[in-house]
Amino acid sequence: HRFFLVGISEPLESATVVASITNAISGSTRDYASDRFVNEGLFRQVDDEARTIDEFVGRFGHFFKRDARTLGLSPGFHAFSEDVVAPRGVGLAILPGATLAFAGASSLVISGPLIAEGTPGGPITFQSLDPSKPWGTLAVVRAEGKSIVRNARFDNGSGEYVNGIFTRAMVSFFSSPVEITDSVFTRARHDDALNVKDAVVSLLRNRFEGNLFDAADLDFVSGDIRENLFRANGNDGLDISGSTLLIRD
């Protein structure tokens, strides 16, 4: 059973609420399985998706307009102190040598293809601004085209509730096909380092190391997983619920 408690008071945090559920017939008391607190703040950036590319670039000067449906991000260090939500259906091309550093719990959400093709000498890096405060998530949601990630580094991320989408992974691709090659996922602080749902996925020669729980969680996907290394992760190396995959080497 799910119980919904709807109020008009200030937003609550889970630490301020204690629930005790007692069976009226038997008198036994049980703990509830989990809770989730939802308030308007979790949807504060819904309108951001309706921006034009020009409006987005005007607010986030790190990015440039590559074409009518694609944003670009140049090489160099880019610091973000808040969530970045790209316009609906717009993709992002990140050039080799770019470093994206996020404040604690801050995230990047796009709904177009992500093209992040680094090089061995110029990888693309996602990291936290403050090593003691994990950043949030990179989420690609309902992108029609395939995302390509090569020679990228993802470190010290977590997961976040952004615009009504809850992701428990440092990097998430939801209903968005993706190919990830020669990349590294380390020190993810939430349930997964990488989570792909309902998409075609290819993972080739990647390293997943030192993540707190699952390395790669692949739900209801198809594709191939080849020559990847899973080392010193806290839970599953590969979690492949409902998937049809070729896994080798």
TORBA-975141 format. One record per residue (C-alpha): residue number from 1; x, y, z; residue in one letter. Coordinates in Angstrom, 2 decimals, always signed. Example, Ala and Ser with C-alpha at 12.3 -4.5 7.8 and 13.67 -1.06 7.14 Angstrom:
2
vovex,east,north,up,pase
1,+12.30,-4.50,+7.80,A
2,+13.67,-1.06,+7.14,S
END
This chain:
249
vovex,east,north,up,pase
1,+0.00,+0.00,+0.00,H
2,+1.06,+3.56,-0.66,R
3,-0.05,+6.37,+1.63,F
4,-0.03,+9.97,+0.39,F
5,+0.03,+12.74,+2.96,L
6,-0.68,+16.10,+1.35,V
7,-0.16,+19.31,+3.29,G
8,+0.23,+23.04,+2.80,I
9,+2.90,+23.68,+5.42,S
10,+6.58,+24.35,+4.82,E
11,+8.42,+21.53,+2.98,P
12,+9.30,+18.65,+5.26,L
13,+12.51,+16.71,+5.44,E
14,+12.48,+12.99,+6.20,S
15,+14.39,+13.51,+9.46,A
16,+11.47,+15.55,+10.85,T
17,+8.83,+12.85,+10.34,V
18,+8.48,+9.61,+12.26,V
19,+5.74,+7.17,+11.22,A
20,+4.51,+4.28,+13.33,S
21,+2.03,+1.91,+11.64,I
22,+0.08,-0.50,+13.82,T
23,-2.16,-3.35,+12.67,N
24,-5.55,-2.66,+14.28,A
25,-6.39,-6.36,+14.42,I
26,-3.17,-7.96,+15.62,S
27,-1.68,-4.98,+17.43,G
28,+1.71,-5.56,+15.77,S
29,+3.77,-2.55,+14.70,T
30,+5.87,-2.46,+11.55,R
31,+8.28,-0.01,+10.02,D
32,+7.33,+1.37,+6.63,Y
33,+9.60,+0.48,+3.71,A
34,+10.56,+3.93,+2.47,S
35,+9.44,+7.52,+2.17,D
36,+9.67,+10.22,-0.44,R
37,+9.04,+13.89,+0.17,F
38,+7.86,+15.92,-2.81,V
39,+7.30,+19.65,-2.87,N
40,+7.18,+22.44,-5.42,E
41,+10.91,+22.97,-5.07,G
42,+11.56,+19.69,-6.86,L
43,+9.82,+21.07,-9.95,F
44,+11.27,+24.57,-9.81,R
45,+13.03,+24.23,-13.18,Q
46,+10.20,+22.76,-15.25,V
47,+9.91,+26.03,-17.16,D
48,+13.62,+25.90,-18.01,D
49,+12.90,+23.21,-20.62,E
50,+10.74,+25.70,-22.52,A
51,+13.58,+28.17,-23.07,R
52,+15.00,+28.76,-26.52,T
53,+18.66,+28.02,-27.15,I
54,+19.38,+31.76,-27.27,D
55,+17.71,+32.28,-23.88,E
56,+19.64,+29.35,-22.41,F
57,+23.00,+30.64,-23.68,V
58,+22.13,+34.08,-22.34,G
59,+21.79,+32.59,-18.85,R
60,+24.60,+30.03,-19.00,F
61,+27.48,+31.73,-20.73,G
62,+29.65,+28.59,-20.65,H
63,+27.69,+27.21,-23.59,F
64,+27.42,+28.36,-27.18,F
65,+24.84,+27.74,-29.88,K
66,+26.21,+25.18,-32.32,R
67,+23.07,+24.94,-34.45,D
68,+19.31,+25.17,-34.04,A
69,+19.15,+21.88,-32.09,R
70,+22.57,+21.62,-30.47,T
71,+24.48,+23.39,-27.72,L
72,+28.26,+23.34,-27.56,G
73,+30.77,+23.47,-24.70,L
74,+34.37,+24.48,-25.37,S
75,+37.55,+23.03,-23.85,P
76,+38.60,+24.39,-20.47,G
77,+37.27,+24.52,-16.92,F
78,+33.56,+25.20,-16.41,H
79,+32.13,+25.62,-12.90,A
80,+28.41,+25.28,-12.21,F
81,+26.82,+26.31,-8.91,S
82,+23.24,+25.26,-9.78,E
83,+21.28,+22.72,-11.78,D
84,+21.54,+23.18,-15.55,V
85,+18.45,+22.10,-17.52,V
86,+18.81,+22.40,-21.30,A
87,+15.88,+23.33,-23.58,P
88,+13.57,+20.47,-24.52,R
89,+14.88,+18.32,-27.38,G
90,+18.22,+20.14,-27.61,V
91,+21.42,+18.11,-27.62,G
92,+24.87,+18.95,-26.29,L
93,+28.29,+18.54,-27.91,A
94,+31.21,+18.76,-25.47,I
95,+34.62,+19.31,-27.03,L
96,+37.79,+17.45,-25.97,P
97,+39.56,+18.88,-22.93,G
98,+36.44,+20.24,-21.22,A
99,+36.07,+19.87,-17.45,T
100,+32.63,+20.34,-15.91,L
101,+32.78,+20.93,-12.14,A
102,+29.51,+21.04,-10.20,F
103,+28.67,+22.31,-6.74,A
104,+27.23,+19.82,-4.28,G
105,+24.05,+18.11,-5.59,A
106,+24.05,+20.20,-8.79,S
107,+23.17,+18.40,-12.02,S
108,+23.05,+18.62,-15.81,L
109,+19.86,+17.45,-17.54,V
110,+19.39,+17.32,-21.31,I
111,+16.71,+15.79,-23.54,S
112,+18.71,+15.60,-26.76,G
113,+21.73,+13.48,-27.69,P
114,+24.96,+13.97,-25.75,L
115,+28.10,+13.93,-27.89,I
116,+31.08,+13.92,-25.53,A
117,+34.03,+12.67,-27.55,E
118,+37.24,+13.31,-25.68,G
119,+40.68,+12.08,-26.66,T
120,+43.34,+10.20,-24.65,P
121,+45.24,+13.47,-24.28,G
122,+42.15,+15.62,-23.83,G
123,+39.50,+13.69,-21.89,P
124,+36.16,+15.18,-20.91,I
125,+35.76,+15.30,-17.13,T
126,+32.74,+15.56,-14.83,F
127,+33.69,+16.24,-11.21,Q
128,+32.68,+18.06,-8.03,S
129,+33.79,+21.59,-7.21,L
130,+34.29,+20.60,-3.58,D
131,+35.71,+17.06,-3.12,P
132,+33.75,+16.75,+0.14,S
133,+30.40,+17.50,-1.58,K
134,+29.42,+15.09,-4.38,P
135,+27.76,+16.64,-7.38,W
136,+24.35,+15.41,-8.55,G
137,+23.76,+13.65,-11.84,T
138,+24.23,+13.83,-15.59,L
139,+20.86,+12.78,-17.00,A
140,+19.94,+12.33,-20.66,V
141,+16.19,+11.85,-20.92,V
142,+14.12,+10.76,-23.93,R
143,+16.73,+11.78,-26.50,A
144,+15.73,+10.63,-29.98,E
145,+19.28,+10.32,-31.33,G
146,+22.12,+8.18,-30.00,K
147,+24.49,+9.67,-27.45,S
148,+28.22,+8.99,-27.86,I
149,+30.64,+9.21,-24.94,V
150,+34.36,+8.55,-25.46,R
151,+37.38,+9.17,-23.25,N
152,+35.30,+10.69,-20.47,A
153,+35.87,+10.69,-16.71,R
154,+33.00,+10.74,-14.20,F
155,+33.97,+11.09,-10.53,D
156,+32.31,+11.74,-7.15,N
157,+28.75,+12.15,-8.40,G
158,+25.55,+11.06,-6.72,S
159,+21.94,+11.29,-7.89,G
160,+19.19,+13.84,-7.61,E
161,+15.53,+14.69,-8.04,Y
162,+15.42,+17.18,-10.93,V
163,+12.17,+18.40,-12.50,N
164,+10.22,+15.43,-11.19,G
165,+12.77,+12.88,-12.45,I
166,+14.47,+10.90,-9.70,F
167,+17.77,+9.36,-10.66,T
168,+19.84,+7.27,-8.28,R
169,+22.91,+7.33,-10.53,A
170,+25.87,+9.59,-11.21,M
171,+25.17,+9.17,-14.95,V
172,+21.74,+8.24,-16.34,S
173,+20.34,+7.60,-19.81,F
174,+16.55,+7.15,-19.75,F
175,+14.91,+6.03,-23.03,S
176,+18.01,+7.38,-24.73,S
177,+20.33,+5.09,-26.75,P
178,+24.00,+5.44,-25.86,V
179,+27.46,+4.21,-26.77,E
180,+30.16,+4.62,-24.09,I
181,+33.79,+3.80,-24.90,T
182,+37.15,+4.11,-23.09,D
183,+35.62,+5.99,-20.15,S
184,+36.02,+5.83,-16.37,V
185,+33.39,+5.88,-13.61,F
186,+34.70,+6.29,-10.06,T
187,+33.44,+7.10,-6.55,R
188,+29.73,+7.35,-7.32,A
189,+27.99,+8.00,-4.00,R
190,+24.43,+6.84,-4.79,H
191,+22.95,+3.51,-5.96,D
192,+24.66,+3.37,-9.38,D
193,+27.59,+4.86,-11.21,A
194,+25.77,+4.37,-14.53,L
195,+22.08,+3.66,-15.07,N
196,+20.54,+3.04,-18.50,V
197,+16.81,+2.35,-18.84,K
198,+14.72,+1.29,-21.84,D
199,+17.36,+1.87,-24.55,A
200,+19.99,+0.27,-26.74,V
201,+23.38,+0.45,-25.03,V
202,+26.98,-0.33,-25.95,S
203,+29.77,-0.33,-23.34,L
204,+33.30,-0.91,-24.65,L
205,+36.61,-0.80,-22.73,R
206,+35.31,+1.20,-19.75,N
207,+36.51,+1.05,-16.15,R
208,+34.16,+1.13,-13.14,F
209,+36.11,+1.36,-9.91,E
210,+35.53,+2.32,-6.29,G
211,+31.83,+3.11,-6.62,N
212,+29.81,+2.93,-3.43,L
213,+27.17,+0.50,-4.73,F
214,+26.37,-0.78,-8.25,D
215,+28.76,+0.01,-11.09,A
216,+26.39,-0.29,-14.08,A
217,+22.65,-0.83,-13.68,D
218,+21.02,-1.64,-17.04,L
219,+17.22,-1.96,-16.90,D
220,+15.19,-3.30,-19.84,F
221,+17.91,-2.60,-22.40,V
222,+19.53,-4.43,-25.31,S
223,+23.04,-4.23,-26.71,G
224,+26.57,-5.39,-26.02,D
225,+28.98,-5.06,-23.11,I
226,+32.61,-5.80,-24.06,R
227,+36.06,-5.58,-22.47,E
228,+34.98,-3.61,-19.40,N
229,+36.71,-3.70,-16.02,L
230,+34.75,-3.75,-12.75,F
231,+36.90,-3.39,-9.64,R
232,+36.30,-2.63,-5.95,A
233,+32.66,-1.61,-6.29,N
234,+30.41,-1.91,-3.25,G
235,+27.66,-4.01,-4.82,N
236,+26.88,-5.35,-8.32,D
237,+29.33,-4.95,-11.16,G
238,+26.51,-5.41,-13.67,L
239,+22.82,-5.37,-12.78,D
240,+20.88,-6.31,-15.93,I
241,+17.24,-6.50,-14.88,S
242,+14.92,-7.40,-17.75,G
243,+17.68,-6.97,-20.36,S
244,+18.91,-8.90,-23.39,T
245,+22.65,-8.39,-23.70,L
246,+25.83,-9.91,-25.03,L
247,+28.46,-9.64,-22.30,I
248,+32.01,-10.79,-23.02,R
249,+35.68,-10.33,-22.16,D
END
